[in-house]
Amino acid sequence: MRRTKVNPWTFPGFFDAGVMIEGHRRVLFLNGQAAVSADGETMHPGDMRAQAALTLDNIETVLRAAGMSVANIVRMNTYVTDVDVYFEHADELIAERLAKFDVSPPGVLAGISRLARPELLIELEAIAAD
């Protein structure tokens, strides 16, 4: 698969304006992932950073089950219950984890009133391709 980052503007940011993929074989659409254990128990209530880290772990688990890795992510949407807390505690963590794979996928950061469970602070959904 060939991935081309599309960034027509020069202002700094963690994420690409677009990513063009060509020559890919498979596309994986990941369901929204959150800070839940393998048994479905909500983890780290009230801790945005810990929830973000576990949510990324869960993304990686789904990717591995499909024979992929974070390097295959081509789009990721982020939903948070408090954008300011997200920027203070989790934005850099997510960007750093993705950067280890040279991934800065386009997507949406949306502040929402709540997620499916009131104790969840962040949910990530992604699309991956190889």
N, C-alpha and C positions, 0 to 999 in steps of 0.2 A: 504494500500500500504506500502511496506517495501522499504526504501531508504537506500542504503549503499554507503558511500563516499569511493572512491578509490583514494588513494594518496600514490603511491609507493616511492616518493622522499621526502626528509626531508626539502628542502629549503622552505622558507616562501612564502606565496602568498595569495591573497584574495579568489581565486577560486580553487575548487577541480579539480584534473586531470580527474576524471570520477565520474559518479554517476550511480549506478546500481539500477533499479527499478524492483520490483517483486510484483506480486499480485495486480496490478493496474486494474482499471475498465475502465478509460477513458484517452485519450490523447488529449490535446488541442494544436494546432499549431497556435501561434499568429502571425499575420501579423506584419511587421515592424512598430513600433510605434514611434512617434516623438512628438515634442512640438507644438501640434495644439489644438485649442479649440474644444468644442463640435460641433461648426459650421464649423470646418475645417480651421480656421484662424491660420496662423503661429504666435506663441507667443515668446516673449523674443529674438528677433534677436540680435545676437552678444554676448549673455550671456550663456556660456556653462553650468554653474551650474544651472541656472534657467531652461534651456531647459532639462537638465538631470532630474531634479526633476519633471517637468511636464510630461516628457516621462514616468517616473516610475508611476506617477499617472494614466496615460492612460493605462499602462500595468495592473495596479490594477483594473481599470474599466472593462477591457475586462475579466479579471479573475473572478471578481465578477459576471459578466453577465453569466458566465459559472458555477457558484456555486463553484468557487475555490478562492484561495488567493495566495499571493507571496510564501507561504510555499509549493505550488505545483510545482513551477518552477524547472525543471530538466536540462534545458540548456538555455543559453542566449548569443546571439551574439550582440556585440556592434560595431557600425560603426560610426566613427567620422571624421570630416574634418581636425582636427588638434590634433594629439595624445599628443603633449606636453601640449596644453591647457587643454585637457581632464584630464591628470594626475595632472595638477596644480589645477583644479577647480571642477572636477566631479567624479573622480575615487573613492575617499574616501566616498563621499556622496552615491554613488551607493552601495558600499560594506557595509556601515553602514545600509542602508535601508534593504538590503537583509539579513544581519546578525541578524536583529530583528526577523527573521523567521527561523534562523539557516539554511539559504540557501546560498550556495557558488557554484553556478552551473558552470560546465565546459562551455566553449564557446570560441569565437574568439573576439579579439579586433583588428579591422582593420581600418587603416588610409586610407581614400579615398579622391578623388579630390573634390567631391561634392555629395550631396544627391538630391532627387527629386526636392526640392525647394532650391535655392541657399542660402536662409537665415537660413536654418536648419543646425545645427552643429552636431547633434547626432541622431542616430536611433537605437532602440533596438528591437530585435526579440527574441521570447522565445518559448519554448516548456514546457508545464505543464502536469502533470499526477496526477491522484488520484486513 
